[in-house]
């Protein structure tokens, strides 16, 4: 009774479709005007070398400050700056530095041992407070950059003991041939970040470096005291830089919930089991629900609540989802453990439920770039297995039976998303118009009914951090009783989408064999093996439906941006529009393939020699074949009735018919119109360029006309008899016309 047998929940936004929502949410709510934070390495992200130098000097009985004085002396041509710019090798730098130290302290200084101490373990550990700050900054959608006067080690490698995945841009002085405080290196960093100076913040412990940055318009933070600098950066950004939880961001002004009432509710639910301060962070950005990470004492929870203006008119969606998760969990499907459902609106304003937080890894790129080929194949195998487990759930045992009819799931889905598309339509997408007519004509004759996730894809799965095991399936907003093949098709869309696609990074341009990722056919065979079934013949229909549904969702996103429900971000709006058209075209491609499959399955002579498959690209478009019968009575009689209605034509045939009809209308309009009886100006101009000197004469001096041209002119004039030509294609008074016989 808990699963709806059809999709009655039109949605303008696909859950998770915006992979980095923090940036536009932050700008919309006015939290912060900044788009990037630029960090120095030494003294900001890593321990300051000054303390190491002082300790080393004391241990080696060298006058205090000798090394620092040597490093700072010499101006632009100092050994340290030349080394930083890559103009000196490590050996050359140490020789010059040792000489400078000798001139300052009047003793031999073992600078080699100083460099060894500088890169020891204590010096290459990133400061924890700044490491967490970077994660919080990136979670909000801001970019991060490293701008460092770093140096090379004796083996030629860069001394940069930082996780480079945490930075969008890394600018190292020795690679660029310029170093701070040269203004050019700041401008280079800003250019690669694609931000304006006033949109960035720069942290450094050098006053001279900060001065140059400030002159360019960059906001600066001097890092003398790490705690003070941390608080100053937090103030400028307008959000906390502590308490990071993967896949979450801070709760903004427009998404806050009453923490005091929530805390009282949690105390009642858990009694004495959990006490302590309450902290909140937010997952993603849904339009029908909001999801929060809740830290309450030692408990890590997830709270999911409806919005006051939810676009789900079908009733208590949160309550239904809670009951579905509870039933599936008892049936052995890996889902988050639900804890409590609250339908009392006086607490948070709308119904909500609590579940345990499941820590793990979420893969947002279908190519799994951080894994090995064997690991990728194992991840896809685990995904197909958990999908089959969902579809194999015993509905009766799980108490998920629905007394209503389940046989029209696809029909109701198409109807729902067609209405949704019409409600958000901003312009005509030709492929969508064709699909809206084509899909109802090709509904599956029979549909199996199982529990259906409704949005099954890789980034809705939480995997174990160290092994290919699905810990939990997320995103049950579209959960229904319906056709399981629709879930499989939705899962396979990534195979046909480009890698730069916003909502899911696809696999269309990749060599899957090289990656170790199974092909779409192999993946489907794996799923069918788990289910003990064969892939249906009309698989292309399901793929067309899946892409049609996605195109309708993307059109809704575009409508939101145009209507002002999202920030006025031109690039994102254009992206949604282009992607909606791209996805609609993909859907129509699958519709065409399905049309060929149906046509080839008819028990008549097949005019198409090439069979088309979902798994491979099409070969030659059409291949004609001819056959003859010696006697009329031997002509085979088709077992199916001849097509007599336009609407009964297959997908591609409908398109060809429409094109021919338009062309014939144009030709007939011309035939019955007056302009066909008038000379064509272009042809007349072409004729007039024939020079009279081109005419030849015979031995008697009589003109013989234009050799070769006479026949051509005769053909042109004769063509006036055609209904498709004007009666005087060649003017009589033209040079050619004068040479034509009178009877022409």
C-alpha positions in Angstrom: 0.0 0.0 0.0 3.0 2.3 0.3 4.2 2.4 -3.2 2.3 4.4 -5.8 1.7 2.4 -8.9 2.3 5.4 -11.2 4.3 8.6 -11.2 1.9 11.3 -9.9 4.7 13.6 -8.8 5.7 16.1 -11.6 9.1 17.6 -10.6 10.9 20.5 -12.1 14.3 19.5 -10.9 15.9 16.1 -11.1 17.4 15.2 -7.7 21.1 15.8 -7.7 21.2 17.2 -11.2 23.3 20.2 -10.1 26.6 18.7 -9.1 27.9 21.9 -7.5 24.9 23.9 -6.3 26.8 25.7 -3.5 28.1 28.5 -5.7 24.8 29.7 -7.1 23.0 29.2 -3.8 25.6 31.3 -2.0 25.4 34.1 -4.6 21.6 34.0 -4.6 21.3 34.3 -0.8 24.1 36.9 -0.6 26.3 34.9 1.8 29.6 35.9 0.2 30.7 37.9 -2.9 33.8 35.6 -3.3 34.3 32.9 -5.8 37.9 31.7 -5.0 40.4 31.5 -2.2 44.1 31.4 -3.0 46.6 29.9 -0.5 50.4 30.1 -0.1 52.0 26.9 1.1 54.7 27.6 3.7 53.4 29.1 6.8 49.8 28.9 5.7 49.0 25.3 4.7 52.4 23.9 6.0 54.4 24.7 9.1 56.5 27.9 8.8 60.2 27.2 7.9 61.3 30.0 10.2 60.8 27.8 13.3 62.7 24.9 11.7 65.5 27.3 10.7 65.8 28.7 14.3 65.9 25.2 15.8 68.5 24.0 13.3 70.8 27.0 13.9 70.6 26.5 17.6 71.6 22.8 17.3 74.5 23.6 14.9 75.8 26.6 16.9 75.1 29.0 14.1 74.2 32.6 14.9 70.5 33.0 15.1 68.9 34.5 12.0 71.8 33.6 9.7 69.8 31.5 7.2 66.8 33.9 7.1 69.2 36.8 6.4 70.9 34.9 3.6 67.6 33.9 2.0 66.2 37.5 2.1 69.4 39.3 0.9 70.3 40.0 -2.7 67.1 41.5 -4.0 65.8 40.2 -7.3 69.1 38.4 -8.0 69.3 36.6 -4.7 70.0 32.9 -4.8 66.7 32.1 -3.2 64.6 34.0 -5.8 66.7 32.7 -8.7 66.3 29.2 -7.3 62.5 29.7 -6.9 62.2 30.9 -10.5 64.0 27.8 -11.7 67.2 29.6 -12.8 69.4 27.6 -10.4 69.7 23.9 -9.8 69.5 22.6 -6.2 73.3 22.1 -6.1 74.0 25.6 -7.5 71.6 27.1 -5.0 73.1 25.4 -2.0 76.6 26.5 -3.0 75.5 30.2 -3.3 73.5 30.0 -0.1 76.4 28.5 1.8 78.7 31.3 0.6 76.2 33.9 1.7 75.9 32.3 5.1 79.7 32.3 5.5 79.9 36.0 4.6 77.2 36.7 7.3 78.3 34.4 10.1 82.0 34.1 9.2 81.8 30.3 9.7 81.1 27.4 7.4 77.4 26.5 7.4 76.2 23.0 6.4 73.3 24.1 4.3 72.8 20.6 2.9 71.7 19.4 6.4 69.4 22.4 6.6 67.6 21.4 3.5 67.2 17.8 4.8 65.7 19.1 8.0 63.4 21.3 6.0 61.7 18.4 4.2 61.6 16.0 7.1 58.3 14.5 8.2 57.2 17.3 10.6 57.5 19.9 7.8 55.5 18.1 5.2 52.3 17.5 7.2 49.5 19.8 6.2 48.1 21.9 9.1 44.7 20.1 10.1 42.8 23.4 10.6 43.6 24.6 7.1 43.0 21.2 5.5 39.5 21.2 6.9 38.9 24.8 5.9 39.8 24.0 2.3 37.2 21.1 2.3 34.5 23.4 3.7 35.4 26.1 1.1 35.1 23.7 -1.8 31.9 22.2 -0.4 30.3 25.7 -0.8 31.2 25.7 -4.5 34.1 28.1 -4.3 37.3 27.4 -6.2 40.7 27.0 -4.4 44.2 27.7 -5.7 47.7 27.2 -4.5 50.1 30.0 -5.4 53.5 29.1 -4.0 57.2 30.0 -4.4 57.9 26.3 -4.0 61.2 24.8 -4.9 62.6 21.6 -6.4 64.1 18.8 -4.5 67.6 17.5 -5.4 65.9 14.8 -7.5 64.1 17.4 -9.6 60.7 16.8 -8.1 58.5 19.6 -6.7 58.4 20.1 -2.9 54.7 20.2 -2.6 53.5 17.8 0.1 49.8 18.6 -0.4 46.8 16.7 -1.8 46.5 18.3 -5.2 42.9 17.1 -5.6 41.9 19.8 -3.2 42.9 22.6 -5.6 41.4 23.7 -8.8 44.6 25.6 -9.8 48.2 25.1 -8.8 50.7 27.8 -9.7 54.4 27.0 -8.9 57.0 29.7 -9.3 59.8 27.5 -10.8 57.4 26.1 -13.4 56.3 29.6 -14.5 59.7 31.3 -14.4 58.3 34.1 -12.2 57.6 34.3 -8.5 55.8 36.4 -5.9 55.6 39.3 -5.5 55.7 39.7 -9.3 52.2 40.9 -10.3 52.3 38.6 -13.4 52.1 35.4 -11.4 49.0 36.7 -9.5 47.3 37.6 -12.8 48.2 34.2 -14.1 46.5 32.5 -11.2 43.4 34.6 -11.5 43.2 33.9 -15.2 43.3 30.1 -14.6 40.7 30.4 -11.9 38.5 32.5 -14.2 37.7 35.0 -11.5 38.1 38.7 -11.1 40.6 40.1 -8.4 37.7 41.4 -6.2 36.2 37.9 -6.2 39.2 36.3 -4.6 40.9 36.1 -1.2 44.7 35.5 -0.8 46.4 34.2 2.3 50.1 34.6 2.8 52.6 35.3 5.6 54.7 37.8 3.6 53.7 41.4 3.8 55.4 42.1 0.4 53.4 39.4 -1.3 50.2 40.6 0.2 50.9 44.2 -0.7 51.1 43.3 -4.4 48.0 41.2 -4.3 46.1 44.1 -2.6 47.2 46.5 -5.3 45.6 44.2 -7.9 42.3 44.3 -6.0 42.6 41.0 -4.2 41.3 40.7 -0.7 44.2 39.7 1.6 44.6 37.9 4.9 48.0 37.9 6.7 48.8 34.7 8.4 50.9 35.5 11.4 48.7 33.8 14.0 46.9 30.8 12.4 43.8 31.0 14.6 43.4 34.8 14.0 43.8 34.4 10.2 41.3 31.5 10.3 38.6 33.6 12.0 39.3 36.5 9.6 38.8 34.3 6.6 35.7 32.8 8.1 34.2 36.3 8.6 34.9 37.3 5.0 33.4 34.2 3.5 30.3 34.2 5.7 30.2 30.4 6.5 31.9 28.1 9.0 35.2 26.5 8.1 34.9 23.7 10.6 32.7 20.6 11.0 33.1 19.3 7.4 31.1 16.3 6.4 31.6 14.8 2.9 28.9 15.7 0.4 27.5 18.5 2.6 27.7 22.2 2.9 26.7 24.8 5.5 23.1 25.6 6.1 22.3 28.9 4.4 19.9 31.7 5.6 17.1 30.5 3.3 17.3 26.8 4.4 17.6 27.2 8.2 15.4 25.1 10.5 14.6 25.8 14.2 17.4 24.0 16.1 15.9 24.4 19.5 12.7 22.6 18.6 14.6 19.9 16.7 16.8 19.4 19.8 13.8 18.9 22.0 12.4 16.4 19.6 15.6 14.5 19.4 15.9 14.4 23.2 12.4 12.9 23.3 13.1 10.3 20.6 16.4 9.1 22.0 15.8 9.8 25.7 19.1 9.5 27.5 20.9 7.7 24.6 22.2 10.9 23.1 22.9 14.3 24.6 25.1 17.2 23.7 25.2 20.1 21.2 23.4 20.0 17.9 25.1 20.8 14.7 23.6 20.9 11.2 24.9 20.7 7.6 22.9 20.3 4.4 23.1 17.8 1.6 22.6 19.0 -2.0 19.5 21.0 -3.0 16.2 19.4 -3.7 13.0 21.3 -4.7 10.5 18.9 -3.2 12.6 18.0 -0.1 15.6 19.1 1.9 18.1 16.8 3.5 20.3 17.7 6.5 23.2 16.1 8.3 22.5 16.2 12.0 25.2 15.7 14.7 23.6 15.2 18.0 25.9 14.0 20.7 27.6 10.9 19.5 24.9 10.2 16.9 25.3 11.1 13.2 21.8 11.4 11.6 20.2 12.4 8.4 17.0 14.4 8.5 14.8 14.6 5.4 11.8 17.1 5.4 9.3 18.3 2.9 9.2 21.9 1.8 6.2 24.2 2.6 5.7 24.8 -1.1 6.6 21.3 -2.2 5.9 20.5 -5.9 4.6 17.0 -4.9 0.8 17.3 -4.8 0.3 13.6 -4.1 0.3 13.9 -0.3 2.8 12.9 2.4 5.8 12.0 0.1 8.2 11.9 3.1 5.9 9.6 5.0 5.6 7.2 2.1 9.3 7.2 1.5 9.9 6.4 5.2 7.6 3.4 5.0 9.2 2.2 1.7 12.7 2.3 3.2 11.5 0.5 6.4 9.9 -2.3 4.3 12.9 -2.6 1.9 15.3 -2.7 4.8 13.4 -5.6 6.4 13.5 -7.3 2.9 17.3 -7.2 2.8 17.8 -4.3 0.4 20.7 -2.1 1.4 19.0 1.2 2.3 19.7 3.7 5.2 18.2 2.6 8.5 15.2 4.7 9.2 14.7 5.7 12.9 11.6 7.9 13.3 8.9 9.7 11.3 7.4 13.0 12.5 4.2 14.3 10.8 3.7 17.0 13.4 4.0 20.2 11.5 4.4 22.3 14.7 8.0 21.1 15.1 9.7 22.0 11.8 6.8 23.2 9.8 6.5 20.2 7.5 6.7 16.4 8.0 10.2 14.8 8.2 11.9 11.6 9.1 15.2 10.6 10.6 17.7 7.9 9.5 21.2 6.9 10.4 24.0 8.5 8.5 25.8 6.0 6.3 29.4 7.0 5.8 31.0 5.8 2.5 32.0 6.8 -1.0 29.7 8.2 -3.7 31.0 8.1 -7.2 29.8 11.0 -9.4 31.8 10.1 -12.5 30.7 7.0 -14.4 34.3 6.5 -15.6 35.5 6.1 -12.0 38.8 7.9 -12.7 40.4 7.2 -9.3 40.0 3.4 -9.6 41.9 0.6 -11.3 40.2 -1.3 -14.2 39.6 -4.4 -12.0 38.0 -2.1 -9.3 35.8 -0.4 -11.9 34.4 -3.7 -13.2 33.7 -4.8 -9.6 31.8 -1.6 -8.9 29.6 -2.1 -11.9 29.0 -5.7 -10.9 27.9 -4.6 -7.4 25.6 -2.0 -8.9 23.8 -4.5 -11.2 23.5 -7.0 -8.3 21.8 -4.4 -6.0 19.5 -3.4 -8.8 18.4 -6.9 -9.3 17.9 -7.3 -5.5 15.5 -4.3 -5.5 13.5 -5.8 -8.4 13.5 -9.3 -6.7 11.8 -8.0 -3.5 8.8 -10.1 -2.5 6.1 -7.5 -2.5 3.8 -9.6 -0.4 6.3 -10.4 2.3 7.5 -6.8 2.4 3.9 -5.6 2.6 4.4 -3.4 -0.5 1.5 -4.8 -2.5 -0.9 -2.3 -4.1 -4.4 -3.3 -4.9 -4.6 -0.9 -7.8 -3.7 -1.9 -11.4 0.0 -2.0 -12.2 -0.2 -2.7 -15.9 -0.2 0.9 -17.1 3.0 2.1 -15.4 4.8 3.2 -18.6 1.6 4.8 -20.0 1.1 6.9 -16.9 4.8 7.8 -16.8 4.7 9.1 -20.4 1.5 11.0 -19.7 2.9 12.6 -16.5 6.2 13.7 -18.1 4.5 14.9 -21.3 2.3 17.1 -19.2 5.3 18.2 -17.2 7.1 19.1 -20.4 4.2 21.1 -21.8 3.9 23.0 -18.5 7.6 24.1 -18.7 8.0 24.4 -22.5 9.9 27.5 -23.5 10.5 26.7 -27.2 9.9 23.8 -29.6 12.3 20.9 -29.4 11.5 18.9 -32.6 12.7 15.6 -31.2 10.3 16.0 -28.2 7.4 16.7 -30.5 8.1 13.5 -32.4 8.6 11.5 -29.2 5.3 12.7 -27.7 3.5 11.2 -30.7 5.7 8.1 -31.0 5.9 6.8 -27.5 2.1 6.2 -27.0 2.1 4.2 -30.2 4.8 1.8 -29.0 3.9 1.0 -25.4 5.0 -2.5 -24.3 2.3 -5.1 -24.7 3.1 -6.6 -21.3 4.9 -5.2 -18.3 6.3 -7.0 -15.2 5.5 -5.3 -11.9 8.2 -5.0 -9.2 9.4 -2.4 -6.7 11.1 0.2 -8.8 13.6 2.8 -7.5 12.7 5.4 -10.2 16.1 7.1 -10.3 18.6 4.3 -10.1 22.1 5.5 -11.1 25.7 5.3 -9.8 25.7 8.5 -7.8 22.7 7.4 -5.8 24.7 4.6 -4.3 27.0 4.7 -1.2 29.9 2.3 -1.6 32.2 0.8 1.1 35.4 2.9 1.2 37.7 -0.1 0.7 35.7 -2.8 -1.2 33.1 -2.9 -4.0 30.0 -3.2 -1.8 26.9 -1.1 -1.9 26.2 0.0 1.7 23.0 2.0 0.9 20.8 3.0 -2.0 19.7 6.7 -1.8 17.2 8.8 -3.7 13.9 7.0 -3.3 11.7 10.0 -4.1 10.4 8.3 -7.3 10.0 4.8 -5.8 6.9 3.1 -7.2 5.5 -0.3 -8.3 6.2 -0.5 -12.0 8.3 -2.0 -14.8 11.8 -2.9 -13.7 13.3 -2.5 -17.2 12.7 1.3 -16.8 15.1 1.3 -13.9 17.7 -0.6 -16.0 17.3 1.8 -18.9 17.7 4.8 -16.5 20.8 3.1 -15.1 22.3 2.7 -18.6 21.8 6.3 -19.8 25.4 7.2 -18.7 26.8 4.9 -21.4 25.4 7.3 -24.1 26.0 10.7 -22.4 29.2 12.7 -22.9 31.7 13.1 -20.1 31.0 16.8 -19.7 27.3 16.3 -19.1 26.2 18.2 -16.0 23.7 15.8 -14.4 25.9 12.7 -14.8 29.3 12.4 -16.3 28.8 9.9 -19.1 30.9 7.3 -20.9 30.2 8.1 -24.6 33.8 9.1 -25.5 35.6 6.5 -23.5 37.3 3.2 -24.5 35.4 1.0 -22.1 37.7 -2.0 -22.6 40.7 0.2 -21.6 38.9 1.5 -18.5 37.7 -2.0 -17.5 34.1 -0.8 -17.5 31.6 -3.3 -18.9 29.8 -2.3 -22.1 26.1 -1.5 -21.9 25.4 -4.9 -23.4 27.6 -6.7 -20.9 26.1 -4.8 -18.0 22.5 -5.6 -19.1 23.5 -9.3 -19.5 24.9 -9.3 -16.0 21.6 -7.9 -14.6 19.5 -10.3 -16.6 21.7 -13.2 -15.3 20.8 -12.1 -11.7 17.1 -11.8 -12.6 17.0 -15.1 -14.6 15.5 -13.4 -17.6 16.3 -12.1 -21.1 16.5 -8.5 -22.1 13.2 -7.6 -23.8 13.2 -7.1 -27.6 11.9 -3.6 -27.3 14.9 -2.4 -25.2 15.3 0.6 -27.5 11.8 1.8 -26.4 12.8 1.8 -22.8 16.0 3.8 -23.6 13.9 6.3 -25.6 11.6 6.6 -22.7 14.4 7.1 -20.2 16.0 9.9 -22.3 12.6 11.5 -23.0 12.0 11.7 -19.2 15.4 13.2 -18.6 14.8 15.8 -21.4 11.6 16.8 -19.7 13.4 17.3 -16.4 16.1 19.4 -18.0 13.5 21.5 -19.8 12.0 22.1 -16.3 15.4 23.3 -15.0 15.7 25.6 -18.0 12.2 27.0 -17.3 13.1 27.6 -13.7 16.2 29.6 -14.6 14.3 31.7 -17.2 11.5 32.4 -14.7 13.9 33.5 -12.1 13.5 30.6 -9.7 17.2 30.0 -10.0 19.9 32.6 -10.1 20.3 34.5 -13.4 23.3 32.4 -14.5 23.4 32.6 -18.2 25.9 29.7 -18.7 23.9 27.3 -16.6 20.7 28.3 -18.4 22.3 27.7 -21.7 23.7 24.4 -20.5 20.3 23.1 -19.5 18.8 24.2 -22.8 21.5 22.5 -24.9 21.5 19.4 -22.8 17.7 19.1 -23.0 18.0 19.2 -26.8 20.9 16.7 -26.8 19.0 14.2 -24.6 15.9 14.6 -26.7 17.9 13.7 -29.8 19.3 10.7 -28.1 15.8 9.6 -27.2 14.7 9.9 -30.8 17.8 8.0 -32.0 16.6 5.1 -29.9 13.1 5.5 -31.2 14.4 5.1 -34.7 16.3 2.0 -33.8 13.2 0.5 -32.3 11.3 1.4 -35.5 13.9 -0.5 -37.5 13.7 -3.5 -35.1 9.9 -3.7 -35.4 10.0 -3.3 -39.2 12.7 -6.0 -39.6 10.6 -8.3 -37.5 7.6 -8.2 -39.8 7.1 -11.3 -41.9 7.5 -9.6 -45.3 10.3 -8.9 -47.6 12.7 -6.7 -45.7 13.9 -3.6 -47.6 16.5 -2.9 -45.0 19.5 -5.2 -45.2 21.2 -3.7 -42.2 20.0 -4.7 -38.7 20.4 -2.0 -36.2 21.5 -2.5 -32.6 21.5 -0.4 -29.4 25.0 -1.6 -28.7 26.8 -0.4 -31.9 26.7 2.5 -34.3 24.5 2.2 -37.4 26.1 1.2 -40.6 24.9 2.4 -44.1 21.6 4.3 -43.6 19.6 2.4 -46.2 20.4 -0.6 -48.3 18.0 -1.3 -51.2 17.1 -4.7 -52.4 14.9 -5.7 -55.4 13.0 -8.9 -56.2 10.7 -9.9 -59.1 7.8 -12.3 -59.4 7.2 -14.1 -62.7 3.5 -14.5 -62.1 1.1 -12.2 -60.1 -0.2 -15.1 -58.1 3.2 -15.7 -56.6 3.4 -12.3 -55.0 3.4 -13.0 -51.2 0.5 -11.6 -49.2 1.7 -9.8 -46.1 0.6 -11.3 -42.8 -0.1 -7.9 -41.3 -2.4 -5.2 -42.8 -0.9 -2.5 -45.0 -0.3 0.8 -43.3 -3.2 3.1 -44.2 -2.8 5.8 -41.4 0.0 8.3 -41.0 0.0 7.7 -37.2 0.6 4.0 -37.7 3.9 4.6 -39.6 7.1 3.7 -37.7 9.3 6.4 -36.3 11.7 7.2 -39.2 8.9 6.6 -41.7 6.8 9.3 -40.1 9.7 11.7 -40.4 10.3 10.9 -44.1 6.6 11.2 -44.8 6.4 14.7 -43.3 9.4 15.9 -45.3 8.0 14.5 -48.5 4.6 16.1 -47.8 6.1 19.5 -47.2 8.1 19.3 -50.4 5.1 18.2 -52.5 3.0 21.0 -51.1 5.7 23.5 -52.2 6.0 22.0 -55.7 2.2 21.9 -56.2 1.8 25.5 -55.0 4.4 26.4 -57.7 2.6 24.5 -60.4 -0.7 26.2 -59.9 0.7 29.7 -59.4 1.3 32.5 -61.9 5.0 32.9 -61.2 5.8 29.7 -62.9 4.9 31.4 -66.3 7.5 34.2 -65.7 11.2 34.0 -66.6 13.5 33.0 -63.8 15.8 36.0 -63.2 18.8 33.9 -62.2 18.6 31.8 -65.4 18.2 35.0 -67.5 21.3 36.5 -66.0 23.3 33.4 -66.7 22.2 33.5 -70.4 23.0 37.1 -70.8 26.7 36.6 -69.9 27.2 34.5 -73.2 29.4 36.8 -75.4 28.3 37.2 -79.1 32.0 36.7 -80.1 31.6 33.1 -79.1 29.6 32.4 -82.2 31.5 30.7 -85.1 31.0 31.1 -88.9 31.4 28.7 -91.8 33.6 29.2 -94.9 30.9 31.4 -96.5 30.9 33.8 -93.6 27.4 32.6 -92.4 27.0 32.4 -88.7 26.9 28.9 -87.4 25.8 30.0 -83.8 27.4 28.7 -80.7 28.8 25.1 -81.0 27.6 23.1 -78.0 25.6 26.1 -76.7 22.9 25.7 -79.4 22.0 22.2 -78.1 22.0 23.5 -74.5 19.9 26.4 -75.4 17.5 24.1 -77.2 17.2 22.0 -74.2 16.6 25.0 -72.0 13.9 26.3 -74.3 12.3 22.9 -74.7 12.1 22.6 -71.0 9.6 25.4 -71.1 7.1 22.7 -72.0 7.6 21.2 -68.6 5.1 22.1 -65.8 8.1 22.8 -63.6 9.6 25.5 -65.9 8.4 28.9 -67.1 7.2 29.1 -70.7 10.0 31.4 -71.8 13.1 30.0 -70.0 15.3 31.8 -72.6 14.3 35.3 -73.6 13.7 35.5 -77.4 15.8 38.7 -77.7 18.8 37.3 -75.9 21.9 36.2 -77.9 20.9 32.6 -77.5 17.2 33.2 -78.2 18.0 34.9 -81.6 19.9 31.8 -82.7 17.0 29.4 -81.9 14.8 28.1 -84.7 11.4 29.8 -84.9 9.5 26.6 -84.2 11.2 26.5 -80.8 
